[in-house]
Amino acid sequence: MPTLSFHQLTKHYGPVTVLDGFTATALPGRVTAFLGVNGAGKTTSMRIMLGLADPTSGEATIDGVRYADLPHPTRVVGAVLDQGFHPNRSARNHIRLTARQAGVSADMADDLLHRFGLGAAAGRRVGGFSLGMRQRLALASALVGDPSVLVLDEPLNGLDPDGIREMRRFLRSFADAGGTVFLSSHLLSEVAAVADDLVVIHRGTLAAAGPVHDIVTDDTDLESVFHDLIHSTDTQEVWS
């Protein structure tokens, strides 16, 4: 199963440095949570991993291969990043079109929609979907190619409590089957319930990485650790 690797990743937009030598990995069989405040560089890192942006230097690879160089990328990596749904297209037709683009059979469309609680809405236009329903459709779309890697940007956003619990259960089963899960989220309590490893980015650089149980001890919680980590880094910069 593939390992995701960010190696000395740097990205400049004009005079602004978004990523500055960012290095991290996400391993097979584990759920890796990618954490950081808004503007820390999470989405840019994910976009580079998925070939949607080019780094200024460094690289992001899947088992040493850039996404753009994979023969069938959507059969290796399933992504939820930019929800570019056509509002007048039905959920079923969206899945079918995604399958054709991936070069796989569209026969699984209804099965995937049922799997994520959208069976009754298969014929409805996506423009009328709630945010939570869109999240479910995005994940169903990501699985069309039966990938071994999931790259998910805020997959819990907009889900109700039942949806969050189902998402946690799905991510856990995906990783337990050997898959690689790399997800970003601001819902730290939910992340703590499912993640095996943490990667924390701050101001475009790696702030912390490792197994959850090594970073979050029994006498604290992820929210407190994250807050202390980010603000201690900022304090060090102020006083340096």
C-alpha positions as CSV (number, residue, x, y, z in Angstrom):
1,M,0.0,0.0,0.0
2,P,1.3,3.5,-0.9
3,T,3.0,5.9,1.5
4,L,2.4,9.6,1.0
5,S,5.6,11.8,1.3
6,F,6.1,15.5,1.4
7,H,9.8,16.3,1.0
8,Q,11.2,19.8,1.6
9,L,8.1,21.2,0.0
10,T,8.3,24.9,-0.6
11,K,5.7,27.1,-2.3
12,H,5.8,30.8,-3.0
13,Y,3.0,32.9,-4.4
14,G,4.8,36.1,-5.3
15,P,6.4,37.5,-2.2
16,V,4.3,35.2,0.1
17,T,5.8,31.9,1.3
18,V,3.0,29.4,1.9
19,L,5.2,26.3,2.4
20,D,8.8,26.4,3.6
21,G,10.6,23.1,3.5
22,F,7.6,21.1,4.7
23,T,8.5,17.4,5.2
24,A,6.1,14.7,6.5
25,T,4.7,11.3,5.7
26,A,1.4,9.4,5.9
27,L,1.7,5.6,6.3
28,P,-0.4,2.7,5.0
29,G,-2.8,1.1,7.5
30,R,-3.1,4.3,9.5
31,V,-5.2,7.4,9.7
32,T,-3.0,10.5,9.6
33,A,-4.6,13.8,10.7
34,F,-3.2,16.9,9.1
35,L,-3.7,19.8,11.5
36,G,-3.0,23.5,11.4
37,V,-4.7,26.9,11.7
38,N,-6.3,28.6,8.7
39,G,-3.5,29.6,6.3
40,A,-0.9,27.2,7.7
41,G,-0.4,25.5,4.3
42,K,-2.7,22.4,4.6
43,T,-4.7,22.9,1.5
44,T,-1.7,24.0,-0.6
45,S,0.1,20.8,0.5
46,M,-2.8,18.7,-0.5
47,R,-3.2,20.5,-3.8
48,I,0.4,19.8,-4.7
49,M,0.1,16.2,-3.7
50,L,-2.8,15.9,-6.1
51,G,-1.1,17.6,-9.0
52,L,-3.4,20.7,-8.8
53,A,-0.5,23.1,-8.0
54,D,3.2,23.0,-8.7
55,P,5.8,23.4,-5.8
56,T,8.4,26.1,-6.0
57,S,10.8,23.4,-4.8
58,G,10.7,20.0,-3.2
59,E,8.2,17.3,-4.0
60,A,5.1,15.4,-2.9
61,T,4.8,11.8,-4.0
62,I,2.8,8.6,-3.7
63,D,5.4,5.8,-3.1
64,G,8.0,8.0,-4.8
65,V,5.8,8.8,-7.8
66,R,4.2,12.2,-8.5
67,Y,0.4,12.1,-8.9
68,A,0.6,13.3,-12.5
69,D,2.9,10.4,-13.3
70,L,0.6,7.6,-12.0
71,P,-0.8,5.6,-15.0
72,H,-4.3,5.7,-13.4
73,P,-4.2,8.2,-10.6
74,T,-7.9,8.0,-9.5
75,R,-7.4,4.2,-9.1
76,V,-4.7,4.9,-6.6
77,V,-5.8,8.1,-4.8
78,G,-9.3,9.1,-3.9
79,A,-9.6,12.8,-3.0
80,V,-12.1,15.1,-1.4
81,L,-10.7,18.6,-1.9
82,D,-12.7,20.9,-4.1
83,Q,-16.4,20.0,-4.4
84,G,-16.9,21.0,-8.0
85,F,-20.4,19.6,-8.4
86,H,-22.6,20.6,-11.3
87,P,-25.8,21.9,-9.5
88,N,-28.2,20.5,-12.2
89,R,-26.6,17.0,-12.4
90,S,-28.1,14.2,-10.3
91,A,-26.0,12.4,-7.8
92,R,-26.3,9.2,-9.8
93,N,-25.1,10.9,-13.0
94,H,-22.2,12.6,-11.1
95,I,-21.0,9.2,-10.0
96,R,-21.4,7.8,-13.4
97,L,-19.4,10.6,-15.0
98,T,-16.7,10.3,-12.4
99,A,-16.5,6.6,-13.2
100,R,-16.1,7.2,-16.9
101,Q,-13.3,9.7,-16.2
102,A,-11.6,7.1,-14.1
103,G,-11.9,4.5,-16.8
104,V,-14.0,2.2,-14.7
105,S,-17.5,0.8,-14.9
106,A,-20.3,3.1,-13.9
107,D,-22.4,0.1,-12.7
108,M,-21.5,0.7,-9.0
109,A,-23.0,4.2,-8.9
110,D,-26.2,3.2,-7.0
111,D,-24.2,0.9,-4.7
112,L,-21.9,3.7,-3.7
113,L,-24.7,6.1,-3.1
114,H,-26.5,3.6,-0.9
115,R,-23.3,2.9,1.0
116,F,-23.1,6.6,2.0
117,G,-26.8,7.1,2.7
118,L,-27.7,8.8,-0.6
119,G,-29.7,6.0,-2.2
120,A,-33.0,7.8,-1.9
121,A,-31.4,11.0,-3.3
122,A,-29.7,9.3,-6.2
123,G,-32.0,11.0,-8.8
124,R,-32.0,14.4,-7.1
125,R,-30.1,17.4,-8.4
126,V,-26.9,18.1,-6.4
127,G,-27.8,21.8,-6.3
128,G,-30.4,21.0,-3.7
129,F,-28.2,19.0,-1.5
130,S,-27.2,20.1,2.0
131,L,-23.5,20.5,2.9
132,G,-23.5,17.1,4.7
133,M,-25.1,15.4,1.6
134,R,-22.4,17.0,-0.6
135,Q,-19.7,15.6,1.7
136,R,-21.2,12.1,1.4
137,L,-21.4,12.5,-2.4
138,A,-17.8,13.7,-2.5
139,L,-16.6,10.7,-0.6
140,A,-18.6,8.3,-2.7
141,S,-17.0,9.9,-5.8
142,A,-13.5,9.5,-4.3
143,L,-14.1,5.7,-4.0
144,V,-15.1,5.2,-7.6
145,G,-11.7,3.9,-8.7
146,D,-11.4,1.6,-5.6
147,P,-8.3,3.6,-4.4
148,S,-5.8,2.5,-1.7
149,V,-5.2,6.1,-0.6
150,L,-7.6,8.8,0.6
151,V,-6.7,12.5,0.7
152,L,-9.5,14.3,2.4
153,D,-9.8,18.0,3.2
154,E,-12.3,18.7,6.0
155,P,-14.4,15.5,5.3
156,L,-16.3,15.9,8.6
157,N,-17.5,19.4,7.9
158,G,-21.3,19.7,7.6
159,L,-22.0,16.2,8.8
160,D,-24.5,15.6,11.6
161,P,-23.5,13.4,14.7
162,D,-24.6,10.2,13.0
163,G,-22.8,11.2,9.8
164,I,-19.6,11.9,11.8
165,R,-19.8,8.5,13.5
166,E,-20.3,6.7,10.2
167,M,-17.4,8.6,8.7
168,R,-15.2,7.6,11.6
169,R,-16.2,4.0,11.2
170,F,-15.6,4.0,7.5
171,L,-12.1,5.7,7.8
172,R,-11.1,3.2,10.5
173,S,-12.2,0.2,8.4
174,F,-10.4,1.6,5.3
175,A,-7.1,2.0,7.2
176,D,-7.5,-1.4,9.0
177,A,-7.8,-3.0,5.5
178,G,-4.3,-1.5,4.7
179,G,-5.3,1.8,3.1
180,T,-3.6,5.1,3.6
181,V,-5.8,7.9,5.0
182,F,-4.6,11.6,5.1
183,L,-7.2,14.0,6.3
184,S,-7.3,17.6,7.5
185,S,-9.9,18.8,10.0
186,H,-10.6,21.5,12.5
187,L,-12.8,19.2,14.6
188,L,-10.0,18.1,16.9
189,S,-12.2,16.0,19.2
190,E,-13.4,14.0,16.3
191,V,-9.8,13.7,14.9
192,A,-8.6,12.4,18.2
193,A,-11.3,9.6,18.1
194,V,-10.1,8.2,14.7
195,A,-6.5,9.3,14.0
196,D,-3.4,7.1,14.5
197,D,-0.9,9.7,13.6
198,L,-0.7,13.5,13.6
199,V,1.1,15.9,11.3
200,V,0.9,19.5,12.5
201,I,1.9,22.3,10.1
202,H,2.4,26.0,11.2
203,R,3.3,28.8,8.9
204,G,4.3,26.4,6.2
205,T,6.7,24.3,8.2
206,L,6.4,21.1,10.2
207,A,5.5,21.8,13.9
208,A,5.0,18.2,15.1
209,A,4.5,14.7,13.8
210,G,4.1,11.3,15.3
211,P,1.6,8.8,16.8
212,V,-1.3,10.3,18.6
213,H,-0.4,8.5,21.8
214,D,3.1,10.0,21.8
215,I,1.8,13.6,21.4
216,V,-1.4,13.5,23.4
217,T,-0.8,12.0,26.9
218,D,-3.4,10.6,29.3
219,D,-3.6,13.8,31.3
220,T,-4.4,16.1,28.4
221,D,-6.4,16.3,25.1
222,L,-5.7,17.1,21.5
223,E,-7.2,20.5,21.6
224,S,-5.0,21.6,24.5
225,V,-1.9,20.1,22.9
226,F,-2.6,21.7,19.6
227,H,-3.2,25.1,21.2
228,D,0.0,25.0,23.3
229,L,2.0,23.8,20.4
230,I,1.0,26.5,18.0
231,H,1.1,29.3,20.5
232,S,4.4,28.2,22.0
233,T,5.9,28.4,18.5
234,D,4.5,31.9,18.0
235,T,5.9,33.0,21.4
236,Q,9.3,31.6,20.6
237,E,9.3,33.6,17.4
238,V,8.2,36.8,19.2
239,W,11.0,36.5,21.8
240,S,13.7,35.2,19.5
